[in-house]
Amino acid sequence: MVTLTATAVIEKSEDGYYAYVPQLAGCLSQGDTLEEVMQNIQEAFELYVETIDNEDIRQILSSKVLITILETEID
């Protein structure tokens, strides 16, 4: 058994939370709470992986997503 790792981006909106996996086009979910969206994106990730050939998913997930903080000044 192999453990696959992906990055999930979670954003808060006025309607709840939205999450997506940048490496996997269309792998996204939402939830009313942070806990709910985290469970939902985990489930979406697992279901997405089930639909793709093992070698293809390993290749797709071998690309890393880097996250950084950007700053600028405004008046």
C-alpha positions as CSV (number, residue, x, y, z in Angstrom):
1,M,0.0,0.0,0.0
2,V,1.2,3.5,-0.9
3,T,0.2,6.7,0.8
4,L,-0.5,9.6,-1.5
5,T,-0.2,13.2,-0.4
6,A,-1.8,16.2,-2.0
7,T,-2.3,19.9,-1.0
8,A,-5.8,21.1,-0.2
9,V,-6.5,24.9,-0.3
10,I,-9.4,25.9,2.0
11,E,-11.0,29.3,1.7
12,K,-13.6,30.9,3.9
13,S,-16.5,32.8,2.4
14,E,-19.6,34.4,3.8
15,D,-21.5,31.1,2.9
16,G,-19.1,28.7,4.6
17,Y,-15.9,27.1,3.4
18,Y,-14.6,26.0,-0.1
19,A,-11.8,23.6,-0.7
20,Y,-9.9,22.3,-3.7
21,V,-6.8,20.3,-4.6
22,P,-4.7,22.3,-7.1
23,Q,-3.0,19.2,-8.6
24,L,-6.4,17.6,-9.4
25,A,-8.6,19.6,-11.7
26,G,-12.2,19.3,-10.5
27,C,-11.4,17.9,-7.1
28,L,-13.2,20.3,-4.9
29,S,-15.8,20.5,-2.1
30,Q,-17.5,22.8,0.3
31,G,-18.9,22.8,3.8
32,D,-20.6,25.0,6.4
33,T,-17.8,24.6,8.9
34,L,-14.1,24.0,8.7
35,E,-14.4,20.5,10.1
36,E,-17.1,19.7,7.5
37,V,-15.1,21.0,4.5
38,M,-12.0,19.1,5.7
39,Q,-14.0,15.9,5.8
40,N,-15.6,16.6,2.5
41,I,-12.4,17.4,0.6
42,Q,-10.8,14.3,2.1
43,E,-13.7,12.2,0.7
44,A,-13.5,14.0,-2.7
45,F,-9.7,13.3,-2.8
46,E,-10.2,9.6,-2.1
47,L,-13.0,9.3,-4.7
48,Y,-11.0,11.2,-7.3
49,V,-7.9,8.9,-6.7
50,E,-10.2,5.8,-7.2
51,T,-11.1,7.0,-10.7
52,I,-7.5,7.3,-12.0
53,D,-4.9,4.7,-12.9
54,N,-2.4,4.2,-10.1
55,E,0.6,5.2,-12.2
56,D,-1.2,8.3,-13.5
57,I,-2.2,9.6,-10.1
58,R,1.4,9.1,-8.8
59,Q,2.7,11.1,-11.7
60,I,0.1,13.9,-11.2
61,L,0.7,14.1,-7.5
62,S,4.5,14.1,-7.9
63,S,4.3,17.8,-8.8
64,K,4.4,19.8,-5.6
65,V,2.3,22.9,-4.8
66,L,4.2,25.6,-3.0
67,I,2.3,28.0,-0.8
68,T,3.7,31.4,0.2
69,I,2.6,34.6,1.8
70,L,2.7,37.7,-0.4
71,E,2.8,41.3,1.0
72,T,2.3,44.7,-0.4
73,E,1.6,48.1,0.9
74,I,-1.6,50.1,0.2
75,D,-2.8,53.6,1.1
